[in-house]
Amino acid sequence: MSREIVAGVDGSPESLAAADWAAREAGRRGLALRLVYAWRTEPLNIPLAQDRARQDRMAEEVVRAAESTIGGRYPGLALTAEVIADTPVAALLGTEERAEMLVVGSRGHGAVVGFLLGSHGQQIIAAATRPVVAVRTRDDEEDAEAEDAGGEIVVGQQGGPEDSAAALRFAFAAAKARGASLRAVRAWNLPSLYAYSPGSMALADEAGGLVPFEEKSLHEALAPWRERYPEVPVTEQVEIGSAGQVLLSSSGAARLLVVGRRAQRGALGSRIGSVAHAALHLAPCPVAVVPHE
């Protein structure tokens, strides 16, 4: 089964920026791009402001306009586009079987809007089993040219080697695809009574203190990925502070910020976690949220 990148479109500038980013990423990775517009026809017993046929035509026009724009910019790209009769969240999550990643639009410095409106983007990120990339509008084409030239990808690492494996895999693959360098960031706070287990404190003592312990933990987590991707230049950064603050302060010039996401459920359903939430709202670059394995 062929793999693809899936981008949601809805006619907004944010979703077109997401589709454009997805097209360039698909080209780098040698994948197809699939554009999806979600459209659920209203039940017959609910009055419609417009007739159903006209609404269906409008939906088709939106997706075909996006297809024409992206196809014109990237003529060699394997591209498909379709209208799916479902809710936005269900439509995009329903494409995951073949998707390498999902790409949605985001409003800068505000709530994630997904590829339609409201909280759809955040719901998709919380429930997805594939990486989801949130993309904002670009000021001009120079941003795309600069991104294609390489730059730096920033990835957050926490816990043991397995805890961030999925995020590191995604970040290294993305860096290789675009010839970028990688900055791996591990944030830590001064220990409270519950912050470190007795076993961790013993290991920290053996390492010569908390800072060397954190540096050793980051180095060990990166080791298998550095071996797999020897062509990717890597900078290791250990810094005291909250993970969200440290990642944001380190991503000012980044082309992509990659964060992991643990499965979290609350009274209102799945949640994306505080670090991913901060990155999605405040990072100046596209943000990839990668679910833990």
C-alpha positions as MATLAB code, in Angstrom:
seq = 'MSREIVAGVDGSPESLAAADWAAREAGRRGLALRLVYAWRTEPLNIPLAQDRARQDRMAEEVVRAAESTIGGRYPGLALTAEVIADTPVAALLGTEERAEMLVVGSRGHGAVVGFLLGSHGQQIIAAATRPVVAVRTRDDEEDAEAEDAGGEIVVGQQGGPEDSAAALRFAFAAAKARGASLRAVRAWNLPSLYAYSPGSMALADEAGGLVPFEEKSLHEALAPWRERYPEVPVTEQVEIGSAGQVLLSSSGAARLLVVGRRAQRGALGSRIGSVAHAALHLAPCPVAVVPHE';
ca = [
       0.000    0.000    0.000;
       1.455    3.363   -1.046;
       2.037    5.937    1.681;
       0.926    9.550    1.546;
       0.743   12.816    3.409;
      -2.792   14.028    4.096;
      -3.652   17.723    4.413;
      -7.024   19.153    5.349;
      -8.318   22.102    3.328;
     -11.307   24.388    3.857;
     -10.621   27.418    1.683;
      -8.917   29.421    4.442;
      -5.395   30.900    4.083;
      -4.288   28.709    6.995;
      -5.385   25.509    5.303;
      -3.774   26.528    2.006;
      -0.506   27.182    3.848;
      -0.840   23.719    5.395;
      -1.411   22.162    1.973;
       1.604   23.989    0.560;
       3.838   22.819    3.418;
       2.532   19.276    2.996;
       3.277   19.389   -0.744;
       6.890   20.362   -0.163;
       7.290   17.714    2.518;
       5.759   15.073    0.235;
       8.210   16.061   -2.491;
      11.169   15.722   -0.138;
      10.072   12.294    1.038;
       8.923   10.960   -2.317;
       5.322   10.562   -1.121;
       1.944   11.375   -2.600;
      -0.203   14.206   -1.239;
      -3.912   13.819   -0.546;
      -6.065   16.902    0.030;
      -9.242   16.352    2.027;
     -12.273   18.595    2.527;
     -14.841   17.372    5.047;
     -18.466   17.929    4.201;
     -21.449   16.445    5.985;
     -24.820   17.226    4.402;
     -27.354   18.418    6.960;
     -30.245   16.104    7.889;
     -33.422   16.660    5.909;
     -35.390   17.795    8.956;
     -33.105   20.809    9.565;
     -33.850   23.920    7.505;
     -31.021   24.930    5.188;
     -30.055   28.486    4.337;
     -29.000   27.267    0.908;
     -30.123   24.332   -1.121;
     -28.156   21.128   -0.684;
     -26.970   20.950   -4.284;
     -25.437   24.404   -4.008;
     -23.650   23.448   -0.786;
     -22.267   20.341   -2.443;
     -21.009   22.421   -5.363;
     -19.332   24.866   -2.998;
     -17.548   22.032   -1.207;
     -16.325   20.634   -4.511;
     -15.162   24.082   -5.607;
     -13.105   24.510   -2.437;
     -11.212   21.260   -2.810;
     -10.704   21.695   -6.569;
      -9.374   25.219   -6.051;
      -6.842   23.906   -3.538;
      -5.921   21.079   -5.903;
      -5.397   23.526   -8.763;
      -3.251   25.865   -6.661;
      -1.025   23.153   -5.211;
      -0.824   21.239   -8.488;
       0.223   24.411  -10.283;
       2.994   25.094   -7.794;
       4.291   21.518   -7.731;
       3.554   19.957  -11.137;
       5.583   16.804  -10.502;
       3.768   15.906   -7.294;
       1.465   12.885   -7.080;
      -1.681   14.712   -5.952;
      -5.270   13.726   -5.247;
      -8.136   15.700   -3.725;
     -11.545   14.692   -2.470;
     -14.601   15.738   -0.519;
     -15.426   13.359    2.348;
     -18.979   13.285    3.676;
     -18.175   13.304    7.377;
     -17.241   15.621   10.217;
     -13.790   17.249    9.920;
     -12.305   15.251   12.790;
     -13.644   11.889   11.618;
     -12.750   12.609    7.985;
      -9.090   13.337    8.627;
      -8.621   10.595   11.226;
     -10.202    8.172    8.771;
      -7.252    8.646    6.405;
      -4.628    7.448    8.899;
      -4.274    3.909    7.526;
      -2.131    5.148    4.628;
      -0.932    8.451    6.055;
       2.642    9.151    7.101;
       1.395   12.331    8.745;
      -1.611   14.645    8.869;
      -1.244   18.370    8.214;
      -3.665   21.034    9.433;
      -3.821   24.818    9.457;
      -3.280   26.956   12.531;
      -3.906   30.606   13.335;
      -0.770   32.325   14.593;
      -0.580   32.968   18.326;
      -4.084   31.734   18.967;
      -6.182   28.605   19.121;
      -5.514   25.846   16.640;
      -8.276   25.977   14.049;
      -7.562   22.768   12.202;
      -8.628   22.530    8.613;
     -12.103   23.850    9.184;
     -13.027   26.019   12.185;
     -13.325   25.823   15.960;
     -11.489   23.162   17.956;
     -11.280   20.545   15.198;
      -7.513   20.825   14.839;
      -6.905   20.258   18.523;
      -9.289   17.285   18.542;
      -7.424   15.754   15.614;
      -4.062   16.224   17.324;
      -5.351   14.694   20.559;
      -6.824   11.609   18.901;
      -4.450   10.922   16.008;
      -2.220    7.867   15.902;
      -0.002    9.555   13.283;
       2.110   12.702   13.623;
       0.081   15.865   13.075;
       1.762   19.028   11.794;
       0.114   22.411   12.438;
       1.117   25.100    9.924;
       0.511   28.837    9.932;
       0.320   31.182    6.963;
       3.617   32.398    5.518;
       4.348   36.049    4.789;
       5.853   35.278    1.368;
       7.561   32.655   -0.743;
      10.969   33.483    0.755;
      10.030   31.414    3.797;
       9.573   28.342    1.612;
      12.905   28.936   -0.127;
      14.680   29.345    3.219;
      13.105   26.163    4.548;
      14.177   24.229    1.462;
      17.752   25.422    2.040;
      18.078   23.416    5.264;
      17.908   25.285    8.553;
      17.379   23.703   11.954;
      14.757   21.379   13.370;
      14.173   21.449   17.123;
      12.911   18.374   18.962;
      12.041   17.952   22.617;
      13.318   14.901   24.522;
      12.218   13.790   27.954;
      12.290   10.700   30.117;
      14.222    7.613   29.082;
      15.329    6.482   25.602;
      11.933    4.973   24.772;
       9.816    7.878   25.982;
      10.683   10.175   23.064;
      11.580    7.549   20.466;
       8.674    8.391   18.148;
       9.360   12.142   18.232;
      13.087   11.602   17.663;
      12.432    9.249   14.750;
      10.170   11.819   13.113;
      12.603   14.690   13.729;
      15.653   12.846   12.371;
      13.740   11.717    9.265;
      12.512   15.276    8.657;
      16.034   16.674    9.083;
      17.461   14.137    6.643;
      14.746   14.831    4.066;
      15.491   18.561    3.957;
      19.229   18.514    4.709;
      18.690   20.297    8.017;
      20.533   20.170   11.302;
      18.835   18.973   14.467;
      18.743   20.510   17.936;
      17.652   18.055   20.620;
      16.465   19.835   23.767;
      15.999   18.324   27.204;
      14.541   20.556   29.914;
      14.731   19.842   33.624;
      13.739   21.518   36.872;
      15.338   21.558   40.283;
      14.102   18.405   42.051;
      11.211   18.531   44.440;
      10.310   15.772   46.844;
       8.539   13.837   44.077;
      10.437   14.902   40.954;
      13.054   12.149   40.985;
      12.752    8.572   42.152;
      15.359    7.167   44.567;
      16.752    5.165   41.643;
      17.093    8.292   39.532;
      18.841   10.143   42.329;
      21.284    7.246   42.701;
      22.028    7.399   38.976;
      22.447   11.164   39.212;
      24.986   10.683   42.001;
      26.878    8.173   39.872;
      26.886   10.619   36.959;
      28.368   13.365   39.135;
      25.257   15.467   39.694;
      21.925   16.358   38.170;
      23.270   18.262   35.155;
      25.607   15.462   34.023;
      22.758   12.992   34.646;
      20.418   14.965   32.365;
      23.137   15.328   29.717;
      23.838   11.600   29.844;
      20.115   10.818   29.549;
      19.795   12.985   26.438;
      22.927   11.536   24.872;
      21.734    7.966   25.425;
      18.305    8.715   23.970;
      19.889   10.198   20.828;
      22.513    7.490   20.325;
      20.479    5.016   18.211;
      19.097    7.803   15.999;
      22.492    9.398   15.463;
      23.743    6.000   14.382;
      20.792    5.542   12.000;
      21.098    9.070   10.573;
      24.845    9.848   10.614;
      24.422   12.574    7.978;
      22.263   14.723   10.301;
      24.281   17.262   12.359;
      23.028   17.218   15.960;
      23.318   19.760   18.761;
      22.493   18.503   22.256;
      21.013   21.077   24.628;
      20.182   20.550   28.289;
      18.631   23.533   30.034;
      16.905   24.174   33.336;
      13.299   25.339   33.120;
       9.878   24.103   32.108;
       9.809   22.030   28.932;
       7.423   24.391   27.164;
       9.444   27.516   27.958;
      12.768   25.944   27.043;
      11.486   24.579   23.731;
       9.914   27.888   22.745;
      13.067   29.835   23.611;
      15.094   27.398   21.489;
      12.863   27.458   18.411;
      12.979   31.116   17.378;
      14.906   30.296   14.192;
      13.645   26.724   13.751;
      12.035   25.478   10.541;
      10.070   22.866   12.477;
       9.436   22.132   16.151;
       8.760   18.494   17.075;
       7.151   17.501   20.378;
       5.866   14.203   21.693;
       2.374   13.542   23.004;
       1.336   11.007   25.583;
      -2.211    9.665   25.504;
      -4.106   11.791   28.012;
      -7.795   11.633   28.744;
      -9.839   13.926   30.924;
     -13.474   14.508   31.702;
     -13.939   16.208   28.320;
     -12.027   13.628   26.262;
      -8.481   13.423   24.940;
      -6.038   16.219   25.737;
      -2.796   17.178   24.016;
      -0.684   18.018   27.080;
       0.783   21.307   28.282;
       4.004   21.204   26.244;
       2.249   20.518   22.942;
      -0.403   23.103   23.834;
       2.232   25.802   24.424;
       4.099   24.922   21.236;
       0.971   24.985   19.079;
      -0.128   28.358   20.422;
       3.193   30.196   20.549;
       5.878   28.621   18.349;
       6.752   30.779   15.314;
       7.269   27.756   13.044;
       5.262   24.663   12.044;
       4.788   22.268   14.954;
       4.730   18.482   14.636;
       2.971   16.657   17.477;
       4.002   12.986   17.502;
       2.055   10.460   19.603;
       4.147    8.232   21.823;
       4.391    4.617   20.760;
];
